Amino acid sequence: MRQRHRTPRLLGTLLLVAAAGISLASAAPPAPGAAAVAPLGRVVPAPASVHPGGSPYRVTGDTRIRVDDSREARTVGEYLAGILRPSTGYRLPVTSHGAGAIRLRLGGKGLGAEGYRLDSGGSGVTITAGRPAGLFHGVQTLRQLLPAAVEKNSVRRGPWLIAGGTIEDTPRYAYRGAMLDVSRHFFTVAQVKHYIDELALYKVNKLHLHLSDDQGWRIAVDSWPRLAAHGGSTEVGGGQGGSYTKADYREIVRYAASRYLEVVPEIDMPGHTNAALASYAELNCDGVAPPLYTGTDVGFSSLCVDKPLTYAFVDDVIRELAALTPGAYLHIGGDEAHSTSHADYVTFMDKVQPLVAKYGKKVIGWHQLTGATPAKGAIAQYWGLDDTSAEEKAQVAEAARNGTGLVLSPADRLYLDMKYTADTPLGQDWAGLVEVRRAYDWDPGSYLPGVPASAVKGVEAPLWTETIVTSADIDVMAFPRLPGAAELGWSPASTHDWDTYKVRLAAQGPRWDALGIGYYRSPQVPWPAN
């Protein structure tokens, strides 16, 4: 395991603790009969600016959720009420008037597309944002300021106190993603929605769905119906697999949008294509369809680069998928194309990238795309390791200097399917063992040498599913590492400090317990005693 150790920086840690509004005294247990109030800055991701002070606000049976007249503000208000009503037992009417309120207000300036301001005091709480996404993100912060029991689905005893003060918060990066591989093992619409709700807790705004691979094709394509019917009929280990109808996919997109996440669909090519090749013999260079594949080896499959039919196929798939996807991006994969020569790979990418633009989308590809010629406005997703060769890193850096944006997903940092320790029952270890500190303790802005900070568009935490079968499997591999990835994407670099982060992360444990999220209790994190 490759882990960077740091000399303790006590003074810096104390300053960061103070800046986050977490006093050392607040760690002491409250006096008998006193109500504990979560410190204003004990939030993940760390807010950009925290100014604690004044009286806390108490949510009571008289509290209203006051919203502007806009449909978007009312929708966020109803979402908040839906979270608070089961545990508090209060009516919490969503209204456009009244005092004693939690107020959601659009119209704030200087907060960008996703920022918010939260003002809390004895008379109420106001969340102000320039755009609805900011209101929604502010609500996630509000949730963390309430006791963890607020996440329960049955009435609990309060008091429901929100610390006084002001938070002003905007994200560091516009792209803050998580990937779910539904190809190695298929996950239902309900399971994907469940993961979307978990991602929304930490202000993640992109859901990358890996929809095709050697083991399964998961999205209906009307012009090539056997892709889903045959190519989607199995999965790793030989299970029954599955696929999404277009209505299923639209429902995932709709639900993600209701949580202010944009779906980024991926069709991996020219490699990782056995499910497609098995579905249509004519896509193979020799005209012979291979059998369906249920193993986990990679790099053996390839679309036939020389066949004109290949590009008619890709055009149809991109056209139909782009029509279903309102988001800006379409991911074309491009990794581990070991059965495609370099010349053929370049030819393929030169022909396929314009098809993405033809249907109004921007290209994302794994960082091997930089070995070809990335299209203008393309994003390369880096999944190398700390010790990836200098030559490969230099190739990515050169593309970045020439205008290609980067999303960082280093496998030995952010791959959520990597084992925590050698004893972790699930996951893999080809990229190393990735404990919680290792996943968190690096800076996206300076990670790749020679890359301008402005080229880094964000981060993404992929979860590959060779060993992941259930939602419980997803949870234990994603938590507690996913919130750290979210913080790397959202929070200013100035807030980045493991010693303060691990305390804020530990406070999430009771919330996950309340939500029914099973997580890995890393010994690196000072979890509260049960």
C-alpha positions in Angstrom: 0.0 0.0 0.0 1.3 3.4 -1.0 0.4 6.0 1.6 1.9 9.4 2.1 2.5 10.2 5.8 2.5 13.8 7.0 4.1 15.4 10.1 1.4 16.6 12.5 0.7 20.3 12.1 -1.0 21.2 15.3 -1.2 24.9 14.8 -2.6 24.5 11.3 -5.1 21.9 12.5 -6.3 24.2 15.3 -6.7 27.1 12.9 -8.7 24.9 10.5 -10.9 23.6 13.3 -11.6 27.2 14.3 -12.4 28.2 10.8 -14.8 25.4 10.4 -16.6 26.5 13.5 -15.6 23.4 15.5 -14.3 24.4 18.9 -12.4 22.0 21.0 -14.8 22.6 23.8 -17.6 21.4 21.6 -16.2 17.9 21.7 -17.1 17.7 25.4 -20.4 16.1 26.3 -23.3 18.5 27.0 -24.2 19.2 30.6 -27.1 17.1 32.0 -30.4 18.3 30.6 -28.7 20.5 28.0 -29.5 20.0 24.3 -26.5 19.2 22.1 -26.2 21.4 19.0 -24.0 20.2 16.1 -21.3 22.8 15.5 -22.1 24.9 12.5 -19.0 23.8 10.5 -19.3 20.0 11.2 -20.4 19.4 7.6 -19.2 17.2 4.7 -18.1 18.6 2.2 -16.5 21.4 4.2 -18.2 24.7 3.5 -16.2 27.5 1.9 -16.9 30.0 4.7 -18.4 29.4 8.2 -19.2 32.1 10.8 -20.8 30.6 13.9 -22.6 32.9 16.3 -25.9 33.7 17.9 -28.7 31.5 19.1 -29.7 28.2 17.6 -33.0 27.8 15.8 -35.4 25.1 17.1 -37.6 23.3 14.7 -41.0 22.9 16.4 -44.6 22.0 15.6 -45.1 25.6 14.6 -42.3 25.7 12.1 -43.2 26.4 8.5 -41.1 25.9 5.4 -41.5 29.2 3.6 -40.7 29.3 -0.1 -40.7 31.8 -2.9 -43.5 31.6 -5.4 -41.3 29.7 -7.9 -42.1 26.1 -8.7 -38.4 25.2 -8.1 -38.2 26.6 -4.6 -41.5 24.9 -3.7 -40.2 21.6 -5.0 -37.1 21.8 -2.9 -39.3 22.8 0.1 -41.4 19.8 -0.4 -38.3 17.6 -0.6 -37.1 19.1 2.7 -40.5 18.6 4.3 -40.5 15.0 3.2 -37.2 14.4 5.0 -38.2 16.2 8.3 -41.8 15.1 8.8 -41.4 11.4 9.5 -38.8 11.8 12.3 -40.1 15.1 13.9 -43.8 14.2 13.6 -44.5 17.9 12.7 -46.7 19.1 9.9 -44.2 21.5 8.5 -46.4 23.1 5.9 -44.7 24.4 2.8 -46.1 27.9 2.3 -45.3 31.3 0.8 -46.0 33.2 4.0 -45.7 33.0 7.7 -43.1 33.5 10.5 -41.2 30.9 12.5 -39.8 29.5 9.4 -37.1 27.7 7.5 -37.1 29.9 4.4 -35.8 28.9 1.0 -35.2 32.0 -1.2 -34.0 32.4 -4.7 -32.3 35.6 -5.8 -28.9 35.6 -4.1 -26.1 37.2 -6.0 -22.5 36.0 -6.3 -23.4 32.4 -5.5 -23.1 30.9 -9.0 -25.1 28.0 -10.3 -24.8 25.8 -7.2 -23.8 28.0 -4.3 -25.9 29.0 -1.3 -25.9 31.1 1.9 -27.4 29.7 5.1 -28.3 32.1 7.9 -29.4 30.6 11.2 -30.7 32.3 14.4 -33.3 32.1 17.0 -36.1 33.3 14.8 -35.4 31.1 11.8 -33.2 29.7 9.1 -32.9 31.2 5.6 -31.2 29.4 2.7 -30.5 31.8 -0.2 -29.3 30.8 -3.6 -29.0 32.1 -7.1 -30.3 28.9 -8.7 -32.5 26.0 -7.5 -29.5 23.7 -7.3 -28.0 25.9 -4.7 -31.2 25.7 -2.6 -31.0 21.9 -2.8 -27.3 21.8 -1.8 -28.1 24.2 1.1 -30.8 21.7 2.2 -28.2 19.0 2.4 -26.1 21.2 4.7 -29.2 21.9 6.8 -29.8 18.1 7.2 -26.3 17.7 8.6 -26.8 20.5 11.1 -29.8 18.6 12.6 -29.4 15.5 14.8 -28.7 12.3 12.9 -32.1 11.0 14.1 -33.8 13.4 11.7 -33.0 10.8 9.0 -35.2 8.1 10.7 -38.5 7.2 9.1 -40.4 7.1 12.4 -41.1 9.8 15.1 -38.2 10.5 17.4 -37.7 12.7 20.3 -36.0 16.1 19.7 -35.0 18.7 20.3 -34.3 19.6 16.7 -31.7 22.4 17.0 -29.7 24.1 14.2 -26.7 26.1 15.3 -26.7 29.9 14.8 -24.4 31.6 12.4 -23.8 31.9 8.6 -22.4 29.6 6.0 -21.5 30.9 2.5 -20.7 28.1 0.2 -19.8 27.6 -3.5 -18.1 24.5 -5.1 -14.5 24.4 -6.1 -15.2 22.3 -9.3 -18.3 22.2 -11.5 -17.8 18.4 -12.2 -18.3 16.3 -9.1 -19.1 12.8 -10.1 -19.6 9.2 -9.2 -19.7 6.3 -11.6 -21.8 3.1 -11.2 -20.9 0.1 -13.4 -24.2 -1.5 -14.2 -22.6 -3.8 -16.9 -20.5 -6.3 -14.8 -23.5 -6.7 -12.5 -26.9 -5.2 -13.4 -28.7 -2.9 -10.9 -32.4 -2.1 -11.1 -33.9 1.4 -11.5 -34.8 1.3 -7.8 -31.2 0.5 -6.8 -29.8 3.3 -9.0 -32.3 5.7 -7.4 -31.1 4.6 -4.0 -27.5 5.4 -4.9 -28.6 8.8 -6.4 -30.1 9.7 -3.0 -26.9 8.8 -1.3 -24.8 10.9 -3.8 -27.1 13.9 -3.3 -26.3 14.0 0.4 -22.8 15.1 -0.4 -23.5 17.5 -3.3 -22.4 15.2 -6.1 -23.8 16.5 -9.3 -22.8 13.9 -12.0 -23.9 10.2 -12.2 -21.8 8.4 -14.7 -23.5 5.2 -15.8 -21.2 2.5 -17.4 -23.9 1.1 -19.7 -22.0 -1.4 -21.8 -19.1 -3.8 -21.4 -18.0 -7.3 -22.3 -20.4 -8.8 -19.7 -23.5 -6.9 -20.5 -25.3 -4.3 -22.7 -27.8 -2.4 -20.4 -29.7 0.1 -22.6 -32.3 -0.5 -25.2 -31.4 0.6 -28.7 -34.4 0.4 -31.0 -32.3 0.1 -34.2 -30.3 -2.8 -32.7 -32.7 -4.6 -30.4 -30.5 -7.7 -29.8 -28.0 -5.5 -27.9 -30.3 -5.5 -24.8 -32.2 -8.6 -25.5 -29.2 -10.9 -26.0 -26.2 -8.7 -24.9 -28.0 -7.8 -21.7 -29.0 -11.3 -20.8 -26.2 -12.2 -18.5 -23.5 -10.7 -16.1 -20.3 -11.6 -14.3 -20.7 -15.1 -12.9 -23.5 -16.0 -15.2 -26.5 -14.3 -13.5 -29.6 -13.3 -15.5 -28.3 -9.7 -16.1 -30.9 -7.2 -17.3 -31.2 -4.0 -19.2 -33.1 -0.7 -19.1 -35.9 0.1 -21.4 -35.9 3.7 -22.7 -38.6 4.4 -20.2 -36.4 3.1 -17.4 -33.5 5.2 -18.5 -35.7 8.3 -18.7 -36.9 7.6 -15.2 -33.3 7.4 -13.9 -32.5 10.7 -15.7 -35.7 12.3 -14.3 -35.0 11.2 -10.7 -31.3 12.3 -10.9 -32.4 15.7 -12.1 -34.8 16.0 -9.1 -31.7 15.6 -7.0 -29.7 18.0 -9.2 -27.5 15.3 -10.7 -26.8 15.1 -14.4 -26.6 11.6 -16.0 -23.5 10.9 -18.0 -24.0 7.7 -20.1 -21.1 5.6 -21.2 -20.9 3.3 -24.2 -17.4 1.9 -23.9 -15.6 1.3 -27.3 -13.8 0.1 -29.3 -12.8 -2.4 -26.6 -15.0 -3.7 -23.8 -17.5 -4.6 -26.6 -18.0 -8.4 -26.3 -21.7 -8.0 -25.4 -22.3 -6.1 -28.6 -20.2 -8.4 -30.7 -22.0 -11.4 -29.4 -25.4 -9.8 -30.2 -24.6 -9.1 -33.9 -22.2 -11.3 -35.9 -21.8 -8.7 -38.6 -20.0 -6.3 -36.2 -17.1 -8.8 -36.0 -14.3 -8.6 -38.6 -14.7 -12.3 -39.4 -18.6 -12.2 -39.3 -18.7 -14.7 -36.4 -20.3 -13.8 -33.2 -18.4 -14.8 -30.0 -20.2 -16.3 -27.1 -21.5 -14.2 -24.3 -18.9 -13.5 -21.7 -19.3 -13.7 -17.9 -15.7 -13.5 -16.7 -13.6 -10.5 -15.6 -10.6 -10.4 -17.9 -10.2 -7.3 -20.0 -8.7 -6.2 -23.3 -9.7 -9.0 -25.6 -12.6 -7.5 -27.6 -12.7 -4.8 -30.3 -15.1 -3.4 -32.7 -14.0 -3.9 -36.4 -12.4 -0.5 -37.2 -12.3 -1.1 -41.0 -16.0 -1.9 -41.4 -18.3 0.9 -42.5 -21.1 -0.9 -40.6 -19.2 -0.2 -37.4 -19.8 3.5 -37.8 -23.4 3.1 -38.8 -23.8 1.1 -35.6 -22.1 3.7 -33.4 -24.1 6.5 -35.1 -27.3 4.7 -34.2 -26.3 4.1 -30.6 -25.1 7.6 -30.0 -28.2 9.1 -31.8 -30.6 7.2 -29.7 -28.8 7.6 -26.4 -28.2 11.3 -27.0 -32.0 11.8 -27.6 -32.7 10.2 -24.1 -30.0 12.3 -22.3 -30.6 16.0 -21.6 -27.1 16.4 -20.1 -24.2 17.9 -21.9 -21.9 14.8 -22.0 -21.7 11.4 -23.6 -18.8 9.1 -22.5 -17.3 6.9 -25.3 -14.9 4.9 -23.1 -11.7 4.2 -24.9 -9.8 2.3 -22.2 -8.0 -1.0 -22.4 -8.4 -1.4 -26.1 -5.6 -3.9 -26.2 -7.0 -5.7 -29.2 -7.0 -2.6 -31.3 -3.8 -1.3 -32.8 -2.7 2.2 -32.1 -3.4 3.3 -35.7 -6.8 1.7 -35.6 -7.6 3.3 -32.3 -6.7 6.8 -33.6 -8.8 6.1 -36.7 -11.7 5.0 -34.6 -11.7 8.0 -32.3 -11.3 10.4 -35.2 -14.5 9.0 -36.7 -16.5 8.6 -33.5 -15.9 11.9 -31.7 -17.6 13.9 -34.5 -20.7 11.7 -34.1 -21.0 12.8 -30.5 -20.9 16.4 -31.6 -23.4 15.6 -34.4 -26.0 14.8 -31.8 -25.3 17.8 -29.6 -23.1 16.3 -26.9 -19.6 16.8 -25.6 -17.1 13.9 -25.6 -15.8 12.4 -22.4 -13.4 9.4 -22.7 -11.0 7.6 -20.4 -7.5 9.2 -20.5 -6.3 6.9 -23.3 -8.2 9.3 -25.5 -5.2 11.6 -25.2 -3.2 9.1 -27.3 -5.5 10.0 -30.2 -6.6 13.6 -31.0 -9.3 14.7 -28.4 -12.1 16.7 -30.0 -12.4 20.4 -29.1 -14.1 20.7 -25.8 -13.5 17.0 -24.9 -12.8 15.8 -21.4 -10.3 13.0 -20.6 -11.0 11.0 -17.4 -7.7 10.1 -15.8 -7.7 6.7 -14.0 -4.0 6.1 -13.7 -2.0 5.6 -10.5 0.5 7.6 -8.5 3.2 5.5 -10.1 1.8 5.5 -13.7 4.7 6.1 -16.1 5.9 9.6 -16.5 5.5 9.2 -20.3 1.7 8.4 -19.9 1.2 11.3 -17.5 3.1 13.6 -19.9 0.8 12.7 -22.7 -2.2 13.6 -20.5 -0.6 16.8 -19.4 0.2 17.8 -23.0 -3.5 17.3 -24.0 -4.5 19.4 -21.0 -2.2 22.2 -22.0 -3.7 22.1 -25.5 -7.3 22.6 -24.2 -8.5 19.1 -23.2 -10.3 19.2 -19.8 -9.5 16.6 -17.1 -11.7 14.8 -14.6 -9.5 13.0 -12.1 -10.3 9.4 -11.0 -6.9 8.0 -10.0 -7.6 4.3 -9.4 -5.4 4.1 -6.3 -7.2 7.0 -4.8 -10.8 7.1 -6.0 -11.8 3.7 -7.3 -14.4 2.7 -4.8 -14.1 -1.0 -5.7 -10.5 -1.2 -4.4 -10.2 -3.0 -1.1 -9.7 -1.0 2.0 -7.3 -3.6 3.5 -6.1 -7.0 2.5 -8.9 -8.5 4.6 -11.8 -6.6 2.9 -14.2 -9.3 1.6 -15.3 -7.3 -1.5 -13.4 -5.5 -4.2 -10.1 -5.8 -5.9 -6.5 -4.8 -5.2 -4.8 -4.4 -8.6 -4.4 -0.7 -8.0 -3.4 -1.2 -4.3 -5.2 -1.0 -1.0 -7.2 2.3 -0.6 -8.0 3.2 3.0 -10.0 6.3 3.8 -7.1 8.6 4.4 -5.5 7.6 1.1 -8.7 8.3 -0.8 -9.0 11.8 0.7 -5.5 13.0 1.2 -4.4 14.4 -2.2 -5.1 17.6 -4.1 -6.7 17.4 -7.6 -5.3 20.8 -8.5 -1.7 19.6 -8.3 -2.0 15.9 -8.7 -0.7 15.5 -12.3 2.6 17.2 -13.1 2.5 19.7 -15.9 -1.3 20.1 -15.9 -2.6 23.6 -15.6 -5.0 23.9 -12.6 -7.5 25.4 -14.9 -7.6 22.2 -17.0 -8.9 20.2 -14.0 -12.7 20.2 -14.3 -13.4 18.0 -11.3 -13.2 14.6 -9.8 -15.2 11.4 -10.1 -15.3 8.2 -7.9 -16.0 5.1 -10.0 -17.4 1.9 -8.6 -16.7 -1.1 -10.8 -18.9 -4.1 -10.0 -17.0 -7.3 -10.8 -17.5 -8.2 -7.1 -20.4 -5.9 -6.3 -23.8 -7.6 -6.4 -26.2 -5.8 -4.0 -27.0 -2.3 -2.8 -25.4 -3.3 0.5 -22.2 -4.1 -1.4 -22.3 -0.6 -3.0 -22.8 1.0 0.4 -19.9 -0.7 2.2 -17.5 0.1 -0.6 -18.7 3.7 -1.1 -18.9 4.7 2.5 -16.9 6.2 4.0 -14.7 7.0 0.9 -17.4 8.6 -1.3 -17.9 11.7 1.0 -14.1 12.4 0.8 -14.3 12.4 -3.0 -17.2 14.7 -2.8 -15.2 17.0 -0.5 -12.3 17.0 -2.9 -14.7 18.2 -5.6 -16.6 20.8 -3.6 -14.5 22.3 -0.9 -11.8 25.0 -1.2 -8.2 23.6 -1.1 -7.6 25.7 2.0 -10.0 23.6 4.0 -8.2 20.3 3.1 -6.8 18.7 6.3 -7.1 15.1 7.3 -7.1 15.7 11.0 -10.1 18.0 10.9 -11.8 16.0 8.1 -11.7 12.7 10.0 -13.6 14.3 12.9 -16.3 15.7 10.5 -16.5 12.3 8.8 -16.9 10.4 12.0 -19.9 12.5 12.8 -21.5 11.1 9.7 -21.6 7.6 11.1 -24.7 8.0 13.2 -26.5 9.6 10.2 -25.6 6.6 8.0 -26.9 4.3 10.8 -30.2 6.3 10.8 -30.4 6.0 7.0 -29.6 2.3 7.0 -26.3 2.7 5.1 -23.9 -0.1 6.1 -20.4 1.3 6.0 -16.8 0.2 6.7 -15.8 1.3 10.1 -12.2 2.3 9.3 -9.8 2.4 12.2 -8.4 5.6 10.8 -11.7 7.4 11.7 -12.7 8.3 15.3 -16.2 7.0 15.1 -18.5 7.8 18.0 -19.0 4.9 20.5 -22.1 2.9 19.9 
